[in-house]
């Protein structure tokens, strides 16, 4: 089970809209069951879900105090994806959500105020050693602003190659509890969400591979002589091949 948290200290970055759309797309792509969690006191994601007629994705009511136990219950019940909407602030509640997440997605609009606000959220994620993906959200349909913003963000970390452009249907589709893919599946907005989810799911696969490699390394018997015993891998040689300045985040970049 993968836990993805939408985080940004800047209000209006589009966290709730992306959370709902990605949750629905993950279900549509066969990567469910999917659960949504709303940790924002405004409760916008919960209000959207209450308007839905479809039962998927599921919605989980939780608190920061019970989040760890609720996530474990979801895992035991076979859920594959969890998306968490968070409050727009760099605070202790946000830190607690990040600590229990596998991937941090930072939606950012292409404006100077949004780009400046990235640093606080990114610092918190780096302090917790969590992989981060920036998503350029609400990008203009034309001009260089989106590309310039992506270049600026790339100085701080990984930027998703799929931009989410500013389109009315992204917000209007959520009025009655749906998404752009459910209202008009053939539109560009739907294609962008599909492309973004494909990218994020690939990042999850790479994260899973990295975890498996580390677990195998930790579980494998070590050889302390000049040569590993017959039939054993030479793990000392594997470790020496790694760059001295290697960090887990490089595996996700």
C-alpha positions in Angstrom: 0.0 0.0 0.0 1.3 3.4 -1.0 0.5 6.6 0.9 0.7 9.8 -1.1 0.3 13.2 0.7 -0.6 16.4 -1.2 1.3 19.1 0.6 1.8 22.8 0.2 2.0 25.7 2.7 0.4 27.9 0.1 -3.4 28.0 0.0 -5.0 27.7 -3.4 -2.4 25.4 -4.9 -5.1 22.9 -5.9 -4.3 20.1 -3.4 -7.9 19.1 -3.0 -8.7 19.0 -6.7 -5.6 16.9 -7.4 -6.3 14.6 -4.5 -9.8 13.8 -5.8 -8.8 13.5 -9.4 -5.8 11.2 -8.7 -7.8 9.0 -6.4 -10.4 8.5 -9.1 -7.8 7.9 -11.8 -6.0 5.4 -9.7 -9.2 3.4 -9.4 -10.0 3.7 -13.1 -6.5 2.5 -13.9 -7.0 -0.7 -11.8 -4.6 0.3 -9.0 -7.2 0.2 -6.3 -8.8 -0.2 -3.9 -8.2 3.5 -3.2 -8.9 5.4 0.0 -9.0 9.2 0.4 -8.2 11.0 3.7 -9.0 14.6 4.4 -6.6 16.1 7.1 -7.5 19.7 6.1 -9.8 21.3 8.8 -11.7 23.0 5.9 -13.0 19.6 4.9 -13.3 20.4 1.2 -12.3 16.8 0.1 -14.8 15.3 2.5 -17.6 17.7 1.2 -16.7 16.7 -2.4 -16.8 12.9 -1.6 -20.2 13.3 0.2 -21.6 14.5 -3.1 -20.4 11.5 -5.0 -22.8 8.8 -6.3 -19.9 6.4 -7.0 -18.7 4.4 -4.0 -15.1 4.3 -5.2 -12.7 5.6 -4.1 -13.5 5.1 -0.5 -13.3 7.8 2.1 -11.8 7.3 5.6 -12.6 9.5 8.5 -9.6 9.7 10.8 -7.7 12.1 13.1 -4.0 12.8 13.5 -4.0 10.8 16.7 -5.4 7.6 15.0 -3.9 8.1 11.5 -1.2 5.4 12.0 -3.7 2.8 13.2 -6.2 3.7 10.5 -3.5 3.4 7.8 -2.6 0.0 9.1 -6.2 -1.1 9.1 -6.5 0.0 5.4 -3.4 -2.1 4.6 -4.8 -5.1 6.4 -8.0 -4.7 4.4 -6.2 -4.8 1.0 -6.2 -1.2 0.0 -3.4 -0.4 -2.5 -3.5 3.4 -2.6 -4.1 6.2 -0.1 -4.2 9.9 -0.9 -4.2 12.4 1.8 -5.2 16.1 1.5 -3.4 18.3 4.0 -3.8 21.8 5.5 -2.0 24.8 3.8 0.6 25.4 6.4 4.0 24.1 7.5 3.1 22.8 10.9 3.3 19.9 13.3 0.1 18.3 11.8 1.6 18.4 8.3 4.8 16.9 9.6 2.9 14.0 11.2 1.1 13.3 8.0 4.4 13.4 6.0 6.0 11.1 8.4 3.5 8.4 7.6 3.5 8.9 3.8 5.6 7.2 1.1 5.6 10.0 -1.4 5.1 13.8 -1.0 3.4 15.6 -4.0 3.8 19.4 -3.9 1.3 21.1 -6.3 2.6 24.5 -7.3 1.0 27.2 -9.4 3.3 29.1 -11.7 3.4 32.4 -9.8 6.3 34.0 -7.8 4.3 33.7 -4.5 3.8 29.9 -5.0 7.4 29.3 -6.0 8.7 31.1 -2.9 6.3 29.1 -0.7 7.9 25.8 -1.9 10.9 26.1 0.3 9.2 25.5 3.6 7.3 22.4 2.5 10.4 21.0 0.8 12.6 21.6 3.9 10.1 19.6 6.0 10.0 16.7 3.5 13.8 16.6 3.3 14.1 16.7 7.1 11.9 13.6 7.2 13.9 12.0 4.3 10.7 11.7 2.1 10.8 11.6 -1.7 9.2 14.6 -3.3 7.6 15.3 -6.7 6.5 18.8 -7.8 3.4 19.1 -9.9 2.9 22.3 -11.9 -0.8 23.0 -11.4 -3.0 25.6 -13.0 -0.5 26.3 -15.7 -1.5 28.8 -18.5 -2.5 27.3 -21.8 0.1 29.3 -23.7 3.3 31.3 -23.1 6.6 30.5 -21.3 5.4 30.9 -17.8 4.7 27.3 -17.2 8.0 26.1 -18.6 9.9 28.8 -16.7 8.2 27.8 -13.5 9.2 24.1 -14.1 12.8 25.1 -14.7 12.8 27.0 -11.4 11.3 24.1 -9.5 13.8 21.7 -11.0 16.5 23.4 -9.1 14.9 22.1 -5.9 13.9 18.5 -7.0 11.9 16.3 -9.4 9.2 17.9 -11.5 6.4 15.8 -13.0 6.7 15.9 -16.8 2.9 16.3 -17.1 1.6 19.8 -16.4 -2.0 20.3 -15.2 -3.2 23.3 -17.1 -5.8 25.8 -16.0 -9.2 24.5 -17.2 -12.6 25.3 -15.8 -13.7 21.7 -15.9 -11.2 20.7 -13.3 -13.2 22.7 -10.7 -16.7 22.6 -12.2 -16.7 18.8 -12.5 -16.2 18.5 -8.7 -19.4 20.5 -7.9 -21.5 17.3 -7.9 -18.8 14.9 -6.6 -17.3 13.9 -10.0 -14.0 14.6 -11.8 -13.0 15.7 -15.3 -12.5 12.1 -16.4 -16.0 11.2 -15.4 -17.7 14.3 -16.9 -15.8 14.5 -20.2 -13.4 11.6 -20.5 -12.0 12.7 -23.9 -10.9 16.1 -23.0 -7.3 17.3 -22.5 -7.9 17.7 -18.8 -8.6 14.0 -18.5 -5.5 13.1 -20.5 -3.3 15.3 -18.2 -4.6 13.6 -15.1 -4.1 10.2 -16.7 -0.5 11.1 -17.7 0.2 12.5 -14.2 -1.0 9.3 -12.5 1.0 7.1 -14.9 4.1 9.0 -13.9 3.4 8.8 -10.2 2.6 5.1 -10.3 5.9 4.6 -12.1 7.7 6.5 -9.3 6.0 4.1 -6.8 7.2 1.1 -8.7 10.8 2.5 -8.6 10.4 3.2 -4.9 9.2 -0.4 -4.4 12.2 -1.7 -6.3 14.6 0.4 -4.2 13.0 -0.9 -1.0 13.3 -4.5 -2.1 17.0 -4.0 -2.9 17.7 -2.5 0.5 15.8 -5.2 2.3 17.7 -7.9 0.4 21.0 -6.2 1.3 20.1 -6.0 5.0 18.8 -9.6 5.1 21.7 -11.2 3.2 24.6 -12.9 5.0 27.8 -10.9 4.9 31.3 -12.2 4.0 34.2 -10.7 6.0 37.0 -12.6 4.3 38.9 -11.7 1.1 36.4 -13.7 -1.0 32.8 -14.7 -0.4 32.1 -18.3 0.2 31.0 -20.4 -2.8 27.4 -19.6 -3.8 27.3 -16.3 -1.8 27.1 -12.9 -3.4 30.0 -10.5 -2.7 28.0 -7.8 -1.0 31.1 -5.9 0.1 31.8 -5.4 -3.6 28.2 -4.2 -4.3 28.5 -1.6 -1.5 31.8 -0.4 -2.7 30.4 0.3 -6.2 27.9 2.8 -4.7 28.8 6.5 -4.8 30.1 7.8 -1.5 27.5 10.6 -1.6 24.6 8.4 -2.5 21.3 9.2 -0.8 17.9 7.4 -1.1 16.4 10.5 -2.7 18.7 10.1 -5.7 17.0 6.8 -6.5 13.7 8.7 -7.0 15.1 11.6 -8.9 
